[in-house]
Protein backbone atom coordinates (compact mmCIF):
# COMPACT_ATOMS: atom_id res chain seq x y z
CA UNK A 1 0.00 0.00 0.00
CA UNK A 2 2.88 2.37 0.75
CA UNK A 3 4.30 1.88 -2.75
CA UNK A 4 0.89 2.52 -4.34
CA UNK A 5 0.40 5.67 -2.24
CA UNK A 6 3.83 6.94 -3.30
CA UNK A 7 3.05 6.23 -6.97
CA UNK A 8 -0.24 8.10 -6.58
CA UNK A 9 1.55 11.05 -4.95
CA UNK A 10 3.86 11.31 -7.97
CA UNK A 11 0.84 12.47 -9.98
CA UNK A 12 0.18 15.62 -7.93
CA UNK A 13 -0.69 18.54 -10.17
CA UNK A 14 0.17 21.41 -7.86
CA UNK A 15 -2.18 24.24 -6.94
CA UNK A 16 -2.77 27.96 -7.20
CA UNK A 17 -2.05 30.44 -4.45
CA UNK A 18 -3.99 33.44 -5.59
CA UNK A 19 -2.98 33.80 -9.24
CA UNK A 20 0.40 32.12 -8.83
CA UNK A 21 0.76 28.41 -9.65
CA UNK A 22 2.71 26.41 -7.06
CA UNK A 23 4.39 23.25 -8.33
CA UNK A 24 4.45 20.18 -6.09
CA UNK A 25 7.68 19.81 -4.11
CA UNK A 26 7.50 16.07 -3.46
CA UNK A 27 7.56 16.54 0.33
CA UNK A 28 4.32 14.61 0.88
CA UNK A 29 5.47 11.78 -1.37
CA UNK A 30 8.76 11.51 0.53
CA UNK A 31 6.97 11.59 3.87
CA UNK A 32 4.75 8.54 3.27
CA UNK A 33 5.87 5.89 5.73
CA UNK A 34 4.63 2.65 7.24
CA UNK A 35 4.58 1.73 10.90
CA UNK A 36 3.34 -1.33 12.76
CA UNK A 37 1.64 -1.69 16.09
CA UNK A 38 3.81 -2.73 19.00
CA UNK A 39 1.14 -4.93 20.59
CA UNK A 40 -0.71 -5.99 17.47
CA UNK A 41 1.58 -7.33 14.76
CA UNK A 42 -1.30 -7.36 12.25
CA UNK A 43 -1.87 -3.63 12.49
CA UNK A 44 -0.01 -1.39 10.06
CA UNK A 45 -0.37 2.31 9.35
CA UNK A 46 0.61 3.94 6.06
CA UNK A 47 0.50 7.70 6.26
CA UNK A 48 2.22 10.90 5.19
CA UNK A 49 3.72 13.15 7.82
CA UNK A 50 3.27 16.54 6.16
CA UNK A 51 0.78 18.74 8.01
CA UNK A 52 -1.13 19.57 4.81
CA UNK A 53 -1.53 16.03 3.42
CA UNK A 54 -5.24 15.92 4.36
CA UNK A 55 -5.86 19.06 2.29
CA UNK A 56 -4.22 17.42 -0.72
CA UNK A 57 -6.17 14.18 -0.18
CA UNK A 58 -9.58 15.77 0.41
CA UNK A 59 -9.23 19.16 -1.26
CA UNK A 60 -10.39 22.54 -0.01
CA UNK A 61 -12.89 25.09 -1.25
CA UNK A 62 -10.09 26.63 -3.31
CA UNK A 63 -8.27 23.46 -4.39
CA UNK A 64 -9.64 20.25 -5.86
CA UNK A 65 -8.87 16.94 -4.15
CA UNK A 66 -5.88 14.91 -5.31
CA UNK A 67 -6.50 11.60 -3.51
CA UNK A 68 -3.50 9.34 -3.01
CA UNK A 69 -4.14 7.40 0.22
CA UNK A 70 -7.74 6.23 -0.36
CA UNK A 71 -7.06 4.78 -3.83
CA UNK A 72 -4.06 2.92 -2.40
CA UNK A 73 -6.21 1.63 0.47
CA UNK A 74 -8.99 0.52 -1.90
CA UNK A 75 -6.49 -1.41 -4.05
CA UNK A 76 -4.96 -3.02 -0.96
CA UNK A 77 -8.41 -3.97 0.36
CA UNK A 78 -9.26 -5.77 -2.88
CA UNK A 79 -5.92 -7.59 -2.84
CA UNK A 80 -6.55 -8.65 0.76
CA UNK A 81 -9.97 -10.05 -0.16
CA UNK A 82 -8.47 -12.03 -3.05
CA UNK A 83 -5.73 -13.40 -0.80
CA UNK A 84 -8.29 -14.48 1.83
CA UNK A 85 -10.46 -16.19 -0.79
CA UNK A 86 -7.42 -18.02 -2.13
CA UNK A 87 -6.51 -19.25 1.36
CA UNK A 88 -10.02 -20.53 2.04
CA UNK A 89 -10.20 -22.57 -1.17
Buried (B, 14 or more C-beta within 10 A) or exposed (E): BBEBBBEBBEEBEEBEEEEEEEEBEEEBBEBBEEEEEEEEEEEEEBBBEBEEBEBBBEBEEEBEEBBBBEBBBEBBEEEEEEEEEEEEE
